[in-house]
Amino acid sequence: MNNKEILYLRENYNKKPLIECAKDLGYEYKEIAYILRQEGLLDDINIYDMNYILNNINNKSVNELGKEIGLTKHQIAHLVNRFSKIKREKPVSEYTEEEVICKFKVIIEEKIGKPVNDTLAYELNQEQIMNHEGGYALLKWSKLNKENHPIYKYFSSLSYLFHLAYPNKFRPYQFNHTKNTRNYFNQKKYLGELLYIIENKLMINRENISDLSKVYGFLNNQQLNFYGLKNFHLDLFGSKQKMINALLEHINQESNKKYEPTYKLKEKLEKEGISTDICYCNSCKNTDIEIHHIHSKKYGFNVDFNLDEVFNLIPLCKKHHYMVKDMDVDILETKEKSKWRDEVINYIKEKEPTID
């Protein structure tokens, strides 16, 4: 705020409601309140302070909110003691997933403020989260809740928070590991994750992997370390070359695998009472129907069931089929197979709120 704007506040803060001063200057109320208190022009707690805190108390702690509007520690303590709706800190066990996601995003996007990308995943650790108010509680909540997840129980509390807040953007091993992380990997899972990194992070086409594997520097330590796969290949395969040979063999097997034709898949769904003439989204009127494999055929060797099983199939129009290509299927690991189609529709509803 420049000197001219501060002068305006000095001249008007007693003449009109503070909220109007904020509107006139194009600032949020918290910015106006903070400056007024820094200038010594505002001492008492007012209705706008209370309204700001009550509107944001589910996203940040009262300490953080009080500091944003320039309140003293004594004033914050007074608010906590006087008003039942304002609590200094809610027990971790009472946090909802929505609250956790919101609070975590505030730390990542506002407090840390770095781009949410693979570099952040590589550089960030749990200690950095704990340096911010509320971070310890979020990690504690995550530690308690991730233990029930069949995948994230092997990984850090930080990885689970990113999984919830930014679904399908990271793989769990990209964050700091735990002593149980090694137990997640076997040869099949490692190769599946390795192929995911090659295609989605290194941006290498699958058909080029065989030729590129002969080039010096293919899957070097820098690449493996950056994306969190590290030295697991030495435990699982004995050497990097044996790992690459196994990867090429798996890709070859996958390319030669025969999947059932579409008409057979439709027959399976029809026997289950699921029409293949309409999109599974209730309100969708499109009739250009395709059969979607919920767990993709692209990474078929990373699952322990036949991808053509009926629970892994759902009829979708072309539009919605394309829409679900980026769905985070890790969430399905905690759901009954009979509920997988419902999860796909929920994902579509989030992307397209007009769907019933």
Secondary structure, 3 states (H helix, E strand, C coil): CCHHHHHHHHHHCCCCCHHHHHHHHCCCHHHHHHHHHHCCCCCCCCHHHHHHHHHHCCCCCHHHHHHHCCCCHHHHHHHHHHCCCCCCCCCHHHCCHHHHHHHHHHHHHHHHCCCCCHHHHHHCCHHHHHCCCCHHHHHHHHHHHHCCCCCHHHECHHHHHHHHHCCCCCCHHHCCECCCHHHHCCHHHHHHHHHHHHHHCCCCCHHHHHHHCCCCCCCCHHHHHHCCCCCHHHHHHCCHHHHHHHHHHHHHHHHHCCCCCHHHHHHHHHHCCCCCCCCCCCCCCCCCEEEEECCCHHHHHHCCCCCCCHHHEEEEEHHHHHHHHHCCHHHHHHCCHHHHHHHHHHHHHHHCCCCC
